[in-house]
């Protein structure tokens, strides 16, 4: 196992990420939420940004004022717990594997959040997270525990898709993050069409 950095490494921003922020800033100026001077200053920072941490503050005050939803709590217990299908994604999720396991499936959700924070504790049963293609996961603050992390996702982030930020510990059961498997993709296609 390679040694994890003692502090999280900022996730690099792509051209598409910068373009998405530029579009949002232009829309905010068109709506009158920011003036042209402020638009110019923010655009300059956006175009020079190298990481998501540099981009986030540029539009943080432009999000609609929605009271934060309470965290979603999922406990595996003895039998396990599954969250799948169409559901509303809150900003924070807490998943505890227990003796069973917890599976969180994001493949049929519509999520307009920039970041979804998931605090995990794999315990004995583990935690499995399924994310659509184009979503990315940040794991710099995750303790590998005994079983470690299995990250089977790609690093290609689609503009407007959320960042899944994992914290907590993998415990004895481990944490797996992946995209849908072939059979799951076929099922999604059948249900969508």
The 8 nearest C-alpha neighbors of each residue, nearest first, counted from 0:
[[1, 2, 3, 147, 143, 148, 146, 145],
 [2, 0, 3, 4, 143, 147, 148, 5],
 [1, 3, 0, 4, 5, 143, 142, 139],
 [2, 4, 1, 5, 139, 6, 142, 143],
 [5, 3, 6, 2, 7, 139, 8, 140],
 [6, 4, 3, 7, 139, 140, 2, 8],
 [5, 7, 4, 8, 139, 140, 3, 9],
 [8, 6, 139, 140, 9, 4, 5, 138],
 [7, 9, 139, 10, 6, 4, 137, 11],
 [10, 8, 50, 7, 11, 52, 51, 139],
 [9, 11, 50, 51, 8, 12, 137, 52],
 [12, 10, 50, 49, 51, 9, 13, 52],
 [13, 11, 50, 51, 49, 16, 10, 14],
 [12, 14, 16, 15, 17, 11, 49, 156],
 [13, 15, 17, 16, 18, 12, 19, 46],
 [14, 16, 18, 13, 17, 158, 19, 157],
 [17, 15, 13, 19, 14, 158, 18, 12],
 [18, 16, 14, 20, 15, 19, 45, 46],
 [17, 19, 21, 15, 20, 16, 14, 22],
 [18, 20, 22, 16, 17, 21, 158, 15],
 [19, 21, 23, 17, 22, 18, 24, 16],
 [22, 20, 18, 24, 19, 23, 25, 17],
 [23, 21, 25, 19, 20, 24, 18, 26],
 [22, 24, 20, 26, 25, 21, 27, 19],
 [25, 23, 27, 21, 26, 22, 20, 28],
 [24, 26, 22, 28, 27, 23, 21, 29],
 [25, 27, 29, 23, 28, 24, 30, 22],
 [28, 26, 24, 30, 32, 25, 29, 33],
 [27, 29, 33, 31, 25, 30, 26, 32],
 [28, 30, 26, 27, 31, 25, 32, 33],
 [31, 29, 27, 28, 32, 26, 33, 25],
 [32, 30, 28, 33, 29, 27, 34, 26],
 [31, 33, 27, 30, 28, 34, 61, 29],
 [34, 32, 28, 31, 27, 37, 38, 35],
 [35, 33, 37, 36, 28, 38, 31, 32],
 [34, 36, 38, 37, 39, 28, 33, 40],
 [37, 35, 39, 38, 34, 40, 33, 41],
 [36, 38, 40, 39, 34, 35, 41, 33],
 [39, 37, 35, 41, 36, 40, 42, 34],
 [40, 38, 42, 36, 37, 41, 35, 43],
 [39, 41, 37, 43, 42, 38, 36, 44],
 [40, 42, 44, 38, 43, 39, 45, 37],
 [43, 41, 45, 39, 44, 40, 38, 46],
 [42, 44, 40, 41, 46, 45, 39, 47],
 [43, 45, 41, 47, 42, 46, 48, 40],
 [46, 44, 42, 48, 47, 43, 17, 54],
 [45, 47, 43, 44, 48, 42, 17, 21],
 [46, 48, 44, 45, 43, 49, 42, 17],
 [49, 47, 45, 53, 46, 50, 44, 54],
 [48, 50, 12, 11, 47, 53, 51, 13],
 [51, 49, 11, 12, 52, 53, 10, 48],
 [50, 52, 54, 12, 53, 10, 55, 11],
 [51, 53, 50, 55, 54, 9, 56, 10],
 [54, 52, 51, 50, 48, 55, 56, 49],
 [55, 53, 51, 52, 57, 56, 45, 48],
 [54, 56, 52, 57, 53, 51, 59, 58],
 [57, 55, 59, 58, 54, 53, 52, 60],
 [58, 56, 55, 54, 59, 41, 45, 60],
 [57, 59, 61, 56, 60, 55, 62, 24],
 [60, 58, 56, 61, 57, 62, 55, 54],
 [61, 59, 58, 62, 56, 57, 63, 64],
 [62, 60, 58, 59, 63, 27, 32, 57],
 [61, 63, 60, 59, 64, 58, 65, 112],
 [64, 62, 65, 61, 60, 66, 59, 58],
 [63, 65, 62, 66, 61, 60, 67, 59],
 [66, 64, 63, 67, 62, 68, 90, 112],
 [65, 67, 68, 64, 69, 63, 90, 89],
 [68, 66, 65, 69, 90, 89, 70, 64],
 [67, 69, 89, 66, 70, 90, 91, 71],
 [70, 68, 71, 67, 89, 91, 90, 92],
 [69, 71, 91, 92, 72, 68, 89, 93],
 [70, 72, 92, 93, 91, 69, 73, 89],
 [71, 73, 93, 92, 94, 70, 74, 95],
 [72, 74, 94, 93, 95, 71, 80, 75],
 [75, 73, 95, 76, 94, 96, 80, 97],
 [74, 76, 79, 96, 100, 97, 80, 99],
 [75, 77, 97, 74, 99, 98, 79, 78],
 [76, 78, 99, 98, 79, 75, 97, 100],
 [77, 79, 99, 76, 75, 80, 98, 100],
 [80, 78, 75, 99, 100, 76, 101, 77],
 [79, 81, 101, 75, 74, 100, 102, 73],
 [82, 80, 102, 101, 103, 83, 79, 104],
 [83, 81, 103, 104, 102, 80, 84, 101],
 [84, 82, 104, 81, 103, 85, 105, 86],
 [83, 85, 107, 86, 108, 82, 104, 106],
 [84, 86, 108, 107, 83, 87, 109, 105],
 [87, 85, 108, 88, 84, 83, 107, 109],
 [86, 88, 89, 108, 85, 109, 110, 105],
 [87, 89, 110, 86, 90, 108, 109, 115],
 [90, 88, 91, 68, 70, 87, 71, 92],
 [89, 91, 115, 116, 88, 114, 92, 70],
 [92, 90, 70, 116, 89, 117, 115, 71],
 [91, 93, 71, 117, 70, 72, 116, 118],
 [94, 92, 118, 72, 117, 119, 71, 73],
 [93, 95, 73, 119, 74, 72, 118, 120],
 [96, 94, 120, 74, 97, 119, 121, 75],
 [95, 97, 100, 75, 121, 125, 124, 122],
 [96, 98, 76, 75, 99, 122, 124, 123],
 [99, 97, 124, 77, 123, 76, 96, 100],
 [100, 98, 79, 124, 77, 75, 78, 97],
 [99, 101, 124, 96, 79, 75, 125, 126],
 [100, 102, 126, 80, 75, 96, 79, 81],
 [101, 103, 127, 81, 128, 126, 82, 104],
 [102, 104, 128, 82, 81, 129, 83, 127],
 [103, 105, 129, 83, 106, 128, 82, 102],
 [104, 106, 130, 108, 107, 129, 103, 131],
 [105, 107, 131, 104, 130, 108, 129, 179],
 [108, 106, 85, 84, 105, 109, 83, 104],
 [109, 107, 85, 105, 86, 106, 110, 87],
 [108, 110, 111, 107, 87, 88, 85, 86],
 [109, 111, 112, 108, 88, 161, 87, 160],
 [110, 112, 113, 109, 161, 160, 159, 88],
 [111, 113, 114, 110, 161, 115, 90, 160],
 [114, 112, 161, 162, 111, 160, 115, 159],
 [113, 115, 162, 161, 112, 163, 116, 164],
 [116, 114, 90, 163, 91, 164, 162, 117],
 [117, 115, 91, 164, 90, 163, 165, 92],
 [118, 116, 92, 165, 93, 91, 164, 119],
 [117, 119, 93, 166, 167, 165, 92, 94],
 [120, 118, 94, 167, 95, 93, 168, 121],
 [119, 121, 95, 168, 122, 169, 167, 170],
 [120, 122, 125, 169, 170, 96, 172, 173],
 [121, 123, 170, 96, 171, 97, 120, 172],
 [124, 122, 172, 171, 98, 97, 125, 121],
 [125, 123, 100, 99, 172, 98, 96, 97],
 [124, 126, 172, 121, 96, 173, 100, 174],
 [125, 127, 101, 174, 121, 96, 100, 102],
 [128, 126, 102, 175, 174, 176, 101, 103],
 [127, 129, 176, 103, 102, 104, 175, 177],
 [130, 128, 104, 177, 178, 105, 176, 103],
 [129, 131, 178, 105, 106, 177, 134, 128],
 [132, 130, 106, 178, 134, 133, 105, 179],
 [131, 133, 134, 178, 130, 153, 152, 179],
 [132, 134, 156, 157, 155, 131, 135, 160],
 [135, 133, 156, 132, 160, 131, 161, 162],
 [136, 134, 162, 156, 154, 163, 133, 137],
 [135, 137, 163, 162, 164, 138, 134, 165],
 [136, 138, 164, 139, 163, 165, 135, 162],
 [137, 139, 165, 141, 140, 164, 136, 166],
 [140, 138, 7, 141, 137, 8, 6, 4],
 [139, 141, 166, 138, 7, 142, 165, 6],
 [142, 140, 166, 167, 138, 139, 168, 165],
 [141, 143, 168, 144, 167, 169, 140, 166],
 [142, 144, 147, 169, 168, 148, 141, 145],
 [145, 143, 170, 169, 142, 168, 147, 146],
 [146, 144, 171, 170, 147, 143, 169, 173],
 [147, 145, 173, 171, 172, 144, 170, 169],
 [148, 146, 143, 173, 169, 144, 145, 174],
 [147, 149, 174, 175, 173, 143, 150, 169],
 [150, 148, 175, 151, 174, 176, 147, 173],
 [149, 151, 176, 152, 175, 148, 177, 174],
 [152, 150, 177, 176, 149, 153, 178, 175],
 [153, 151, 177, 150, 178, 154, 176, 135],
 [152, 154, 155, 151, 135, 132, 133, 156],
 [153, 155, 135, 156, 152, 136, 133, 134],
 [156, 154, 153, 133, 157, 135, 134, 132],
 [157, 155, 133, 134, 135, 154, 158, 160],
 [156, 158, 133, 160, 159, 155, 134, 15],
 [159, 157, 16, 160, 15, 19, 156, 18],
 [158, 160, 157, 161, 19, 113, 111, 16],
 [159, 161, 158, 157, 134, 133, 162, 156],
 [162, 160, 113, 114, 112, 134, 163, 159],
 [161, 163, 114, 135, 136, 113, 164, 115],
 [162, 164, 136, 115, 114, 137, 116, 135],
 [165, 163, 137, 116, 136, 117, 115, 162],
 [166, 164, 117, 138, 118, 141, 137, 116],
 [167, 165, 141, 118, 140, 119, 117, 164],
 [166, 168, 119, 118, 141, 120, 142, 165],
 [169, 167, 142, 120, 170, 144, 141, 143],
 [168, 170, 173, 121, 144, 143, 174, 147],
 [171, 169, 144, 121, 122, 168, 145, 172],
 [172, 170, 123, 146, 145, 122, 173, 121],
 [173, 171, 125, 123, 124, 121, 122, 170],
 [172, 174, 169, 146, 125, 121, 147, 170],
 [173, 175, 126, 148, 169, 125, 127, 121],
 [176, 174, 149, 127, 150, 148, 128, 126],
 [177, 175, 128, 150, 129, 151, 127, 149],
 [178, 176, 151, 152, 129, 130, 150, 128],
 [177, 179, 130, 129, 131, 152, 132, 180],
 [180, 178, 183, 184, 129, 177, 181, 131],
 [179, 181, 183, 182, 184, 178, 177, 185],
 [182, 180, 184, 183, 185, 179, 186, 178],
 [183, 181, 185, 184, 180, 186, 179, 187],
 [182, 184, 186, 180, 185, 181, 179, 187],
 [183, 185, 187, 181, 182, 186, 179, 180],
 [186, 184, 188, 182, 187, 183, 189, 181],
 [185, 187, 183, 189, 184, 188, 190, 182],
 [188, 186, 184, 190, 185, 189, 191, 183],
 [187, 189, 191, 185, 186, 190, 192, 184],
 [190, 188, 186, 192, 187, 191, 185, 184],
 [191, 189, 187, 188, 192, 186, 185, 107],
 [192, 190, 188, 189, 187, 186, 107, 185],
 [191, 189, 190, 188, 187, 186, 185, 184]]
